[in-house]
Amino acid sequence: MIELKNIEKSFGKYQVLKNISLNIEPGKITAIVGPNGSGKTTIIKSILGLVQPDKGEILFNNKSVIKEYLYRKDIGYMPQAASFPDNLTVNEVFNMISDIRMQQMNGNAELINILNLQPELNKKIRTLSGGNKQKVSACIALMFNPKIIILDEPTAGLDPAASANLKKKIVEQRDAGKTIILTSHIMAEIEELSDNILFLIEGKIVYDGSLKNLVELSGQAKLENAIAAMMNKEFRWD
C-alpha cells in the first residue's frame, strides 16, 4: 500500500535520508525505530506530504503522491505532541477537524469511553493536561476510520489504563485490516504491538523485516538488547 523509492532528503548541508527504499506491508503494524536524528520523523512527514523529498518517489497503491493531497483522507495521524487552538473545547476541536476533513466521525463515542475522555469534552484545550491532549490526538487519529494509521509515540504521557486501552485498540485496528506505522522509544511497546520493524541509523535502513527475525539474527534474547547491539554496531543486518 505504501512504497518509498530511493528517497533522499537534506536540510541544508545535513542529509537526513540517504536513498531510502521500503514497502509498508498492508494489514500489519510496522515500527520505525532508530536513535535520535536517524530520520524517523522525516520519513513520517514525507509520507504525510509535510516534507517534500529532494529525490525519489512515494507511492500509495502504486500511484505517486508527491505534491498530491487527496490521499491524506485515508490517513489518521497522531503526532508526538499535537497542538490545538487553546480557546476551543475538546468537542469543538472534534467538530472542527470533521469539517476540515469533510468526513463524519466514526466510532468516536467508543474511543472517548475507552480513553476516559468524557469528563473533558466541554473543557477548553488550554486547561487540559498533557495526557488528556494525547487522548484527544488519539481520538482524532482513529475516529474517521482511516485505512492507514500513523502513530508517533502514542502512549507518551498517558496513564496506565488509557495506555493499555489504546494499545488494545491499535491491535484491533490491525486485526480489522488497517495498515499501521508506529514509532516509540519504549521497546517493550514495540515488541508488544509490532509485526515488522524498520531500523534506521544515520538516514539509512539497516534492518527491514519481522520482529522475530531481527531478534533471532542478532543472537539476543530480547528486542531491546538486539536494538542496543545494532546501535553499538555489534550487529548489522544488510
N, C-alpha and C positions, 0 to 999 in steps of 0.2 A: 504493500500500500504506500509506504514512504521509502523513497530511494534518494540517496545523495551520491552524486557522481563527481569525483575529482574537485571537491570544494576547497577553495583557498580563500583566506580572509586575513587581511592585515589592518592594523590600526597604527597609522604612521609607519615607523620602521619595525614595529613588532608584529611578526607573523603569528597569528593565533591558531589558524587552521592550515595544515600542510597536506594538501592533496587528499582530503578525506573522502572515502567512498564507503557506503554502508547501505544495508537494507534493514528496515524495521519490520520484523515479522508480524503480520496481522494476527489479531486474536491472542497476542501474548503481552506480557509485561516485560519491557526491556529497560534495564537500569543503565544509566550513563554515569560512569564513575571515573574519578581521577583527582589528582591533587589540585589545589587552588591554582588558577591560571592555566589549566590544561586545555581549555576550550569548550567545556561542557555547556556553559551558558550561551556561548556564541553559536553552537550547534542548534540549541533550542530556539534561539532568536532567529536564526536563519530559516528554520522550519516554519516558524510563525510569520516570516516576512518582515520582522522588525529589524533585521540586518540583511543587507544585500551582499552576497558573496562577490569577491573580485573575479573569481573564475569558477566554472563548474555549473552543474545543473541540480535542481531539486525537483523531484517528480512525485506526484500523487496519482496513483492508479495509471502510471505510465505517461502522465501528461505533465509537462513542465509548468511550474507555478511561479517561476521567477517574475517578479513585478506584477503578479496577479493577486487577487484578494478574495474572490468569491469562495475559494476552497476553505477559507477560515471558518465558515459557518458550520463545518463538520468537526471543528476542534474545540475542546474545552481546555482552558489553561488556568492553572493555579500557580502563580509566581511565588517565589520565596517570601517576598514582602509586598503585599498588594497595597495600593493606595487608592482610596475612595474619597469623594467630596465630604469633608468633615461635617458640613451642615445638613447632610441628608440622613434620614433614618435608614435602618437596615432594609425595611420594606421598600422605601423609596429607591434605594440602590438596586434592589432586585428588579423593580419595575423599570428603572432607567435602562438597565442592561438588556432587559427584554425588548424595550422599544428600539434600542440601538441595533440589536441583532435581528429585529423583526421576527422574533421567534417566541412561541409560547413556552412558559416554564413547564417542565415535565418532571413530576415526582419530587417537587420542591418540598412539599409538606413532610414527606418521609425523611428527606435529608435534614430538614430543620429539627425533626424529632430525634433522629439518632445522634445528632451533634448537640442536642440540648440548647438550641439557639432561640427557642420560643420566647424566653423572657427578654431577649434583646431586640426583638423585631421593631419595636417603636422607639428605640433609643437612637440618638444621633451617633454617627460613626466616631466622632471625636471623644465620646465618653467610653468607648469600648476598650477592653484590654487587648493586648497583642494576640492572645489566644483566640478571643472571640472574633477579631478581624480575620484570623486564619480560617475560622469556621465559615465566615461569610464568603471568603475566597473559595473555599472548598465547595460550597453550595453552588456558586456561580460556575465553577468548572464542570459540574456534573448535571446541572438542572435543565440543560437543553438537549439531553440525550445525544451527546456528540458521538461520532464514530471513533474519534481519536481523542485521547485524554493525555495531557502533558502536565505532570505534577513535579514542581521544583521544591524539594524539602517539605512535603505535605504535612508531616506531623510536628514540624518545629513549633514549639510554643503551645501545643495542645495538651490538655490534661489527659491522664491515662485512659479514662473512659472514652473520651472523644477520639483519642488516637486509635484505640482498639476498634471502635465502631467505624472510623474512616477506613482503616486498613481492611476490615471485613467488606466494606462497600466497594473498595478498589478491586478486591478479588472477585466479588460478584459481577462487577462490570467486565472484567476479563473473561469470566465464565459465560457472559452473555455475548461474547464475540468482539468486544471492544479492543482496540489497539491502544496500549498504554505505554507512555515513556515516563520514566521516574528518575529523579536524582535524589540522593540522600547521602549524608555523611555517616549515617548510622548503619553499619554493616549488618547488624542483626536484622534490621528492617529490610535491607536489600535481599538478604538470604531468605527472609520470611515471604517476601512478595514476588520476587522476580523469577522469570523463566530464563531470560537471556541477560547477558551483561556486555556492555561496550566499555572498554577501559582505555582511557586517553592519557598520554604523557606528552607534554610539550607540543600539543597540537597534532599528534599522530596517534592512530589506533594501534595499540599493542596487543589487544585481545578483542575478539568479537565472536561470541558463541554462547553456549549454555553455561549456566552457573555450575552445574555438576562437573562439566568437563574442565572448567578452569581450576576447580579445587583439585581434581584428580591429576591434571598436568603439573600443577605446582608442587605436588607432593606434600601439601599441608593438610591439616585436619579440618580447618575452618576457613571460610571465605575471608575473614578479617586477616588471618595470617597469610593467605595467598595474595591478597592485595598489598599487604605490607612488604612481602617478598618482591613483588613487581615494582613497587615504588623505590625499593632499595636496590633494584636491578640485580637481585639474587636469582630472579627467574624472569625470562621474557618469552612470550609466545609470538611467533611470526607466521 
